[in-house]
Amino acid sequence: MKKKVLSICMAMTAALALNAMDYTGTIQVTQNGQTSTGTATFTVLDQENGDNLHTIEMHVPLMGNDLILRLFDVSSSSSSRITTYSAERNVTTDMGSMNTIVFARVIDGLMTANVAIPNQGITIWFNTVGDHFQLPNSNMEAWTASNGEPDRWHGFKTAGGSFAGTSAALVKLEQSNDVRQGATGHSAVMTANSIMSIVANGTMTNGRLMAGSMSATSTLNHAEMDKSNGTDEFYMPLYAKPDKFNVWLKYTQGTANANNKASVSVKTFDGTYYQEPTDQEYTNLSGSIVGGQITAGDWKQYSFPFDYDSYAANGAASEAIFVTFSTNGNPGQGSKNDALYVDDMELVYLGNMTDLRYQGTTINGWNPAVTTYAMEMAGEPNLDDFTADIEGVSAVLTKSMEQNQDGSYRIAISVVAGDLQQAACYIINVTKPAAQKIPGDVDDNGSVEIADVSVLIDVLLSGNYEGINVLNADVDGNGEIGISDVSALIDILLQGN
């Protein structure tokens, strides 16, 4: 077990980097209630002086200065592509020594990190992820395309099929200033129309619409997605399985009918061809939201959970996400001027720990909101003895341990959501049990024997106290080791008490 060292600049020579990775992203620094934002760079360097040891260097903008924090001998732990770093160090800086706590996590070259400097009242949030794990233009604020459709989302203006031109002229997808209470900006609205008494549903998708038939119920009229089409415009990759899909919706009807409902469909799949409405049984699906039927009403936030278990038999990867909104869940149903408004979509990735156990028993005082615990162990802890229950289909559990200079241990057990945003690091500080005094057990073998008299006499004659239990050698308890302790020890042996 490697012992951690104080993070002083002199130690840099002992931490020569084999490899270095720079992460540049946004940073939010809060000091005594005052918050500032900016950009910063975190660097992780592999060290030569130990397996799986790293130096983390942070350049933090603070009060007009560039505060440099370096933490040495930081161990890492990896699981399912996610690597975590957890450490607490006294860091020497130009502003003095700072006790610094870091919890960083990395996936696919992206990093998020929580940093705390408690004595200075400083907390730091660092993030390079951006919207990598989210749906592009999820807030419906980007409308740069000349066809009037929201960026990365599509209606009939970009449809294919022999009847695409007719559909594009009649079925609208456009920008709206109608937004939910408390919001600003824009939403997207799709509106149904009627063509020769046949209702054409308003539709928006992140795939591509196809208008291939005049029959509203024909599966030649569908939304599709396929990574082999050679363009990202109608394809949306997925980098981790989400647990929920949140979205704000408003549904109005041209002709009131309680039986008519708008629809939301969200599927995860392997990226090969898939369409809705389906024209065959597809086995490339890995998941789908539960629900998706929307009744008429004002703005409301919906939260749809994903179901992956029902698709497990397919054995399909989750490499793409296919989203489709429609003014009616049934093709050709509903009425002219039915309208569905969409805004502020979010993929939710959970990362919670619901139980933490040692050797199968929940640790004393366990509470998910409490992140620091203390335990006593006579020997070196075994990380395999610590298990946990976590929540989140893409969440991972990591465990690491380091030994402090005083012989105690710092164990970090972390849960991290698939998008790195939601995470928690639980620290278990392990110390040895306090020494118990056994008066007379001078050689510290656990029992009081005649040999202890000989050892004690030798100590008094030589003045060498090395190798004895000094606490136990003070038999009479007067705070000193002398000839009176020999007499007290002999009395103990004679009396058997």
C-alpha positions, 0 to 999 in steps of 0.5 A, a space after each residue: 500500500 502506497 503512503 500519500 505524501 504532502 503536496 509540496 513543489 519539491 516533490 515534482 521531481 519525484 513525480 515525473 510524468 510519463 503521460 499527461 492529459 489536459 482537460 479544458 472546460 468551464 469552471 464555477 468558483 464559489 468563495 464565501 457565497 460569492 460565485 464567479 465563472 470562467 474557463 480553466 485547465 485540469 491536467 492529469 499526469 501519470 507518475 513514474 514513482 508508482 503504479 496507478 499514481 497520478 499528479 493532478 494540477 489545477 489552474 483556478 482563477 481566484 480573485 484575479 489570480 491564477 491559483 495553482 493546485 498540485 496534488 501528488 500520488 493520487 490513485 485512480 479507480 476505473 469501471 465501465 470506461 469511467 475513471 475516478 480520482 479522489 484525494 485530500 492533500 495539504 497543498 502548498 500554494 502562493 497563497 499558503 498551505 491549503 487543505 484541498 479535497 478533489 473528486 474527479 471523474 473521466 470518460 472518453 476524454 471528458 472530465 467533471 470535478 468537485 474541489 473543496 478548500 474548506 478552510 478558505 470557504 471555497 468550492 469549485 465545479 469543473 466541467 468539460 462535458 457540455 451537452 455531449 450526453 444530451 440531445 442537440 438543441 434540446 431547448 429549441 433555441 437554435 433555428 439557423 436552417 433556411 427551411 425554418 426547422 429547428 437545428 437537428 430536428 426535422 419536419 416535412 420540409 426535409 422529408 423524403 418520399 414521393 409525396 414529400 413536397 405536398 406534405 411540406 406545403 401543408 404540415 407545419 413545423 415552426 418556431 413559436 414564442 409560446 413557452 412555459 411559465 417562467 421560461 423565455 425564448 422559443 419552443 417548437 410547434 407542429 400543427 396537423 392539417 387536413 388533405 381531402 378529409 385525411 388528417 396529416 399529423 404534425 410531426 417532429 423527429 431527430 431522424 428523417 420523415 418519409 412521405 411515401 403514400 397518400 394513405 395516412 395509415 401506410 407505413 411508407 409514411 414514417 420517421 426513420 433513422 440509420 447511421 449508414 445514410 452517410 450524414 449526421 443530420 438525420 442521426 443522433 448518437 447516444 453515449 450512455 443509457 439514460 434513465 429518464 426523458 424529461 420534456 415540456 409539452 403543450 397540446 391543443 386540439 382543433 376539435 376537442 376530443 378526449 379520445 385523441 392524444 398526442 404522442 412522444 416516442 423515444 427509442 434507443 437502438 444499435 444505430 442500424 435502420 429503424 422506423 416508426 410506424 414499424 413495417 416489421 419486427 425490429 430486433 435492434 432496439 435496446 430500450 424505450 420510454 414508458 408512456 408517451 400519450 399526451 392529453 390536451 392541456 397547457 404546458 406541463 413537464 413530463 418525465 418518462 422512465 426508460 424500459 431496457 429490461 423488455 428489450 434485453 433479449 435483443 442483445 442490441 447496443 445502445 448507440 443511437 437515440 430516436 425521438 419522434 413527436 406527433 399531434 396524434 399517436 395514430 396515423 391519420 387520427 385527430 383533427 385539423 389544427 391539432 398542435 403540439 408544442 415542445 421545449 426543454 428536453 433533458 436526458 436524465 442519468 441517475 447516479 445514487 448510492 442507496 446502501 453501503 456495506 462492510 462484509 455484508 452489513 450496512 455500515 454504521 450510521 449509513 445515510 446517503 447524504 452523509 459522505 464521511 465515515 469512520 471505522 476501526 480495523 486492526 489490519 489493512 482493509 480489503 476493498 472487496 469487503 465493501 459493497 454497495 447498491 447503486 441507482 442508475 442504468 449507466 451508473 458505475 461504482 469505483 473503489 480506491 484506498 490509500 494509506 496515510 503517513 500515520 498508518 491510517 487508511 482513506 477509502 473512497 467509494 464512489 458512484 458516478 452517473 453515465 454522464 458524469 454530472 450526478 455523482 457521490 464520493 463516500 470517504 471511510 477513514 480507517 484507524 487502528 483500535 486504540 491500544 489497550 493497557 495490560 499492566 505487566 505485558 512488557 513484551 506485548 505478547 498479550 499475556 503477563 508472564 515471568 518473561 516480562 520481569 526479565 525484559 523489564 529488568 533488562 530495560 532498566 539496566 540497559 536504558 533501551 526501551 526499543 521493542 517493549 510496550 512502554 504503556 504496559 511497562 508502567 505497571 504501577 501507573 505512576 507515569 514512570 518506568 522504574 524499580 517499583 514497576 518490577 515489584 508491582 509486576 512480581 506482585 501481579 504474578 504472585 497474586 495471579 491478579 
